[in-house]
Amino acid sequence: MRIPSMLLGLALAVSVMAAAAPAKAVVALPALNVDTSKTTVSGLSGGAFMATQLGYAFSGTFKGVGVFAGGPYMCAGHSNYTACMYNATISASMLSTMQADLNNWNGTSIDSLANVAGQKVYMFVGNSDYTVGPNPMSALKTQYTNNGVPAANLEYVARASTAHVFPTDFDATGNNSCSSTASPYIANCGYDGAKALFTRLYGTLNPRNDAPAAGNYIEFDQAAFTTNAGVSPTGWAYVPASCTAGAVCKIHVALHGCVQNYATIGDKFIKNTGYTRWADTNNIIVLFPQARVDSTSRSTAASGSLANPNGCWDWIGWYGASFAQRAGTQVAAIKAMVDRLASGSGSTGGGGDGGGSTPLPAPASVSTSGATSSSMTVSWTAVSGAAGYNVYRSGTKLTAAPVAGTSYSDTGLAASTSYSWTVAAVDTAGAEGAMSSAATGTTTGGGTTAQCFTSSNYAHTTAGRAHQSGGYELANGSNQNMGLWNTFVTTTLKMTGTNYYVIGTCP
């Protein structure tokens, strides 16, 4: 199954490397002097959904959020992705379900919701956008309002004769027209989206530089932060010369949409959107993380089993149930990149929930061992300056107080079940640092052989192993989405407990 159009559309076969900047050496992401009280994020389309996730998961870090054609937090966590785009109407009941997640995770799996009320929010959508559209954006606006963002801090722009694009006020080679939804989804609409965004987030700006220096663009090593299959080994950043020279600067994270990464359209999202023109004269470091194609079909939160053929950010749960939480693999990796940039000795401000000190880096080499039918040992390498460590399972904090060592025994687990753990270092002031990459492990069978059943989804229902909802088949107990409820889709279910089934295979 493939998701069409901008968010998860047909894969593009576009040769763009000839138009890209000359190749330079890949470098480590630098540690710079940053005012961490002015860190913000934005994105287009799938990147807009991810920007919203970052804004909620790390609301203590991101003081402002820009959304160019996105939708509500956790929409695809409960509904098929199609119910969150294509100008679908998102009901009050759907928003209530999403809000329950926010309330339940408040201050644990995500930062405190009290931070959201203080964020500045910029929203843009074209009235001729039928890929995402005004209806999902209106629902997102309602969600922000419901979580305390005052009208004075929220700007909503709906522009006529504008399709699913990032809007600019200048022409650039290879861009599409404002009224067409086509690659690279960047268009001269006579409207400077980057200026409007930065003005909302930062106030009055210095005039832009329409020719940012080529030497200020750097390609950096993303593999240092994650090996997730949906994240490219390298990313990009724009660092103004003033920031390189030691000035205290701001960080803005700009997230591309699907079929918009460097491997697909070259440097168009990086250079043609206008982000760097304004960043150069306003001491703004722009981080351009890069997603990549992942052709492996994976179970998602509510959209069945899907590949990611278009290099989209994870807003539908390809990489685990915690995809929208602090422990989410991609969310945590981007946060770690921000923390690295802000780790210069002259950084100031109040980034994160822990105050103004430089955030601790993520623990490395997180691993699992010693599996039993009900427990697992999680281990990691020490972080310099850490007073202890918090351990999370699937986004839920396990440690009432930070553990002093570099291992933790998690107990009370179900037999023959896979789990995911992440770890964050805590400094002497109690501030939590960057979240680690996730480590997974599976408990043993407790002396009994797990039973597996392979049949059509319809047969699983009649046998009492699964149930259907909205035309989709859900495994009893785990509620994992097995795909369409019919006689043509075949799934293997493993019984791990009384009336508890997971998608998988038996040894």
N, C-alpha and C positions, 0 to 999 in steps of 0.2 A: 504494500500500500504506500502511495506517495501523496504528499500534500502539495497541491499545485500552487502556482503563482509565486509571489515574492517570498512568503514565509517559508514554504517548503515546496517550491515549484520544480518544474522540469530542470534537470541539470543543464547548465550552459556549457557549450563547447566553444569557448571564446579564447582566442590567442591574444593575450594582453601583455606578455612579458616584454615585447619590443618597445612598448610605450612606457614601461615602468622605469623608475630611476635606475642608474647603473648599480650593479650589485656592490655592496660594501660588506665588510666583515661583520658577522653576528657578534654582538657584545653582551656582556652582563648588564642587566638593568641597573642604572646608576643609583647611588644613594645621594639625595639632594636635600637642600634646605627648603622646607615646606611649611606653610601655615596650615596645619591639619584641621583647622576650624573652617576651612573653605574648600573642602574636597567635595566634588559633585560628579554626577554621572548622567549620561543620556544615551539614547539609541534609537534606531529606526526599525520598525517592524518587529522581527524576531529579537533584534537587539533592544527594542523598546520594552518588550516583555521582560528581558533579562535585566534591563536598567531598573525596572520597577521591583524586581526580585531583590536586587542589590540594595535598593533604597529601603526596603522593609527589613531584610535580613540583617543589614548593617546600618541601621538608621542612626546609630551613634557616630558613624564615620561619614556617611554621605549626607551633607547638609542641604543638598538640592538635587532634584531629579528632572530631567527633560525627556519627554515622551513624544516621539514622532510616529504616530500611527501604531499604537499598542493597545493593550487591554488590561483588565484587572488582574491583580495578584492572585495566583492559584486558580485561575479560571480553568486551565487545562489540567489542573490537578484533580478535578471532579467531573469535567465534561469533556467529550470528544473535542479535539482542537477546533473542529469546524464550527462549534457553538461559540467560539471566542473570536471569530473573524468573519469575513464575508458579510459585514454589516449586520450580523445577527443581533437580535434583541436579547440582552442579558437581563433576566428577570430579577426581581427583588429577592425571590427565594434563592436563586443562584448566588447572589451577592451575600445573602445571609450565611450560606454554607461556607463561602470563602472567609467571611468575617469570623466564623467559629474557629477556623485555623489560626487566624491572627490572634484571637483572644486566648486560645489554648497554648500557643507558642510564645506569647508575650513574655519577654525577659528570660526565656530559656532557649528555645531553638532559634529564636530571632531576638534582636535587640529590643529594648523597651519601646512599646508603641508611643510612649510619651514623646519620644524624639521625632516621630513622624509629624506631629502637630506643629513642630518648629521648622519643618523643611519648606524650601521654596520650590514650587512645582511649575514647570512650563509644559504645555501640551499643544500639539499641532496635528491637524488632520485635514486632508483635502475633502471637499464635499463630493468629488468624483472618485474617491477612493473606495473601490469595491473589494479590495483585498482584505483590509481590516475594516475601515470605515468609521463613520461618526458614532454609530451605536455602541460598539465596544469602548470607544473613547469616552463617551458620556457615562458609561457604567464605571469606568476607571475614575472619572471626575467625582462621581457619587461616592466611590470607595474612599478616595482621599478626604472628601468632606466628612464622611462618617467617622474618619479617624483623626479629626480635629484640625485639618489644614484649613486656615481661615481664607475667606475669599480674597483678602488683600495679598496673600502669598501664592495664589493660584491663578495662572494665566492660561486661558483656553482659546486657541485660535482655530477657527474652521474657515478655510479659504476656498472660494469658488473656483471652478474650472481647474482644479488641481487634483491629480491622480495620486497613486501610491508612490510618493517620491520624497526625497530630502530636498527642501526648497532653498534656492540661492537667488542672488540678484546679478550673477555674472555667467557668461558662457565659458564652457571648458570642453576641451576635446573629448569626444566620445559620449557626452551626456545625452540623455533622452529629452523629449519635450515635456513640458509641465503637465500636459493633458493626457499623457500616455503612461501606462504602467509597463515599463520595459527596462531592461538592463541599460545602465547601471543603477537605475532608480534614484538618480540625482539630476535635477533640472533647474534651469533658470526660470523661476516663476515670478520674477520681479519682487521677490521677498527674501530678505537675508535671514534665513532660519538660524544660522549660527550666532549672528548678532542679537536677534531676539532672545535666544536661549541664554546667552552669556549676560545680557542686560538684566534679565529676570533673576538670574542666579547671583550676579556680582555687582549690579548697579551700573552707573555710568562708566563707559569704556573709553580708552584712548583710541584714536583712529587706527584702522587696520592697516597692515602691510600686505599689499597684494602680491608681493614676491618674497615669501619667506625663504631664508637661506637653505639651500639643499643640504648643507652640512649639519643642520639642526635635526634632520630626520635620522633616527637610529633604528636598526633592526636588532631586537634583543632576543635572548634565549628564554623562551617560555617553558621549555622542558625542565628548567630549574624549579618551577612552581607546580607543575602537574604533568603526568603522562596520560591524562585522560584521552580516550580515543577521539573525542570530538574537539580537541584543542590542538591547534597547529604547534609544531616545535618552536616556531619563532613568532614574535609579535612586533609591533612598531610603536614608536613614541616620537613626539615632537618636543624638543627641549629648547626653548629660547636661549639665545646666547647669554642673556642676563642671568638665567637660572644656572647655567653651566658655570658662570663666573662666581656664583655664591649667593646671589640674591635670594631672599625668601619668597617662594613662589606658591602658586595654587596648583592643585591637581584636578584635572577633569578627565573622566573615563568616557570614551566615545565608542559605542558598540555598533558594529555593522549589522546589517540584516542578512537574511539568507541569500545565497548566491551573490554575495557582496564582499567576500573576503579577498585577501591579496592574491591568493592562488587563482581566483576566478576573474576578477576585474582589475588586477594590478593595484596601483596606488590611487585609484579614483576616489574611494571613500576617504582616504587619508588626505588627499590634496584638493579634491574638487568640491568638497562640502563647505569650505570656508572656516572650519574649526581653527586651522593653523594660522590663517591670516589675522584673526583676532587674538589668538594665543600669543603670537610673536610680540605684540606691543603691550600686552597686559599681564605679563609674567604668569602665564598659564602653561603648565606642562600638560600635554594631551597624551594620554595613554590609549593606544589603539590595540587592544587584545585581538587575537585572531582565532576564530573557530575553523574547523576543517571538515571535509566530507568523512562520514563514517558509514560505510556500506553494510555494516552488520545490522541485521534486524534485531531490535531489542524491545522488550516489554516496556510500555509506557504507563503513566499513571491512569489514564482513562481513554486512550486512543488505540488500544490494541498493540500489536507488534509492528514496529516501523523501523526502517533504516533512516539514516540522515544523509541523503545523497547531495544535499545542497549547503553543507557547512553552516547549519543553524546553531545558535546558542540554545542551550537546553531549557526550554520553557514548558516541556510536556512530560518530563520525567524519564528520559532515556537512561540516565545514569544514576538511578536510585530514587527512593521515595523522598529523600531530603533535598531534592534538587533546588527548591526555593528557600531553603533554610541556610543558616550559617555553615552547617556541615556539608552542604551540597558541593560536589566536587568542583564544578566550574565556578560557582559563587565564591568558594573559599580560595580558589586559585587567583581570581581577579583581586580579591581583597589582599592576598599576600603580595601581589605585584604593587598595589598601592602602598602597602606598608614598607616595601623595599624602597620605593621612590622617596618616601617620607622619612627615611632613616638617617638622613644627614645630621651632623652634629649640631647644626644651627636651626633645626626644625622647631616650630613653636605651635601653639594653639591647643585645641581640645579635641582632637580626632579620637573616635572610638568612645566606648563607655567608660574608659579608665582615666581620662584626663589628658594632660598635655605632654606626658613623657613619650619618648620614642617607643613605638610598639615593638614587642618582642617578635622575632621571626617564628615561623611555623616549625614545630618539631619535625625532624626528618626520619626516614626509615621506619615509619610506623608499620608494625607487622603483628600477626597473630600466631599463637602456638598453644600447645597443650590442650587441645580440644577434648572435652568430655561430652557426655550427653546433655549436660546442663551448665557448662562453664567454658570460658575461653580466656587466655592470658593475652593482653595487649601490651606491646613493648614499643619503645621509641628511643631515639638518641637525645641526650641532654641538650638544653638550650642555655647558652651563656647568659647569666643574669636572671634566670628563672628561679622564683621561690617555690614553685610547685606547678602542677599541671591539672587541667580539667579534662575529663574523658567524656566523650559523647557516643551514644549508640543510636544510629539512624536519626541524628539531630537532637536527641534527648539527652540532657546532661545527667550523668550517672553519679558524679562526685559531689557530695554535700559540701566538702571542703577540698581544696587542692591536695593532690597526693604529692608526697615529697620525692619519691623515687621515679624511675623511668619504666615502670611496668604497673599493670593494674589487672586484677582478676575479676572478670565480670561473671556473675553467677545468676541462677534462676532462669536460665535460657531453655528454650524448647529443643528437644532432640531433633536431629536431622534437619536443622534449619540454618539458613545462611543469614549472617548479620554483617553490618558495616560499622566501623568505629573511626572516630577522628579525635585528635588531641590538640589542645591549645595550652601554651605556656602562660603562667601568671607571674607578674612581677611583684616586688615587695609592697607596692601600693595597692595590690589586688586587681590591677588592670590585666585583662586577658589579651594576649597577642593574637597573631594570625593563626587561623585554623589549618591543621595539617591536611594533606591528602588522605583519602579514606583507605583503610585496610579492611579486607573482608575475610571472613572465616565461616566454616560450617561445623556445627556441633555433630557429635557422633550419634549413632542410632540408638544408644541405650540398650544394646543387647538384642534388639529386634530388627528384623529386616524390613526396610521401608517397602511399601507396596506401591507399584506404579500402574497406572491405567492409561492406555492409549486408545482413543476412539474419537469419533466426531463430537463437536461441541454439543450437538443436539442429544447424542447418546449420553454424554456426561450429565446432562440435565435430567434425563429420564432415570438415570442410575442414582441420582441424589448426590452427585459429587460437585455440582456447580448449579448456578442459577442464572437466569437472564435478566438484564435490565436495559431498557432502551435499545433493544436489538443486539446487545453485546452480551457475551458469556463471561461470568465472573466465578472464579473458583471459590467454593465454600471455605469459610474461615479466613483465608488471606485476602479474598476479594481481588486477586490479580486478574487483569483484563486478558482474556483468552482470544479476543477477536470476535468476529461476527457469530451470532447464534444461528447456526444452520448445519446441514449435514455434510457440507463440503470442507469445512475447516477442521483439521485434525490436531489435537493437542494431547501431550502427555502430562498427566497430573500425578504428583507424588503425595501420598497420604503421610503426614508427619504427626498427626494426632487425631483424636476422635473428631470426625467431621471437619478436619482441617487439611486442606490441600494446597500445594504450591505447584507452579509450572516447573517441570524439571525432569530428570531421568534418574533411574535407580542404578547403582553400581553393577 
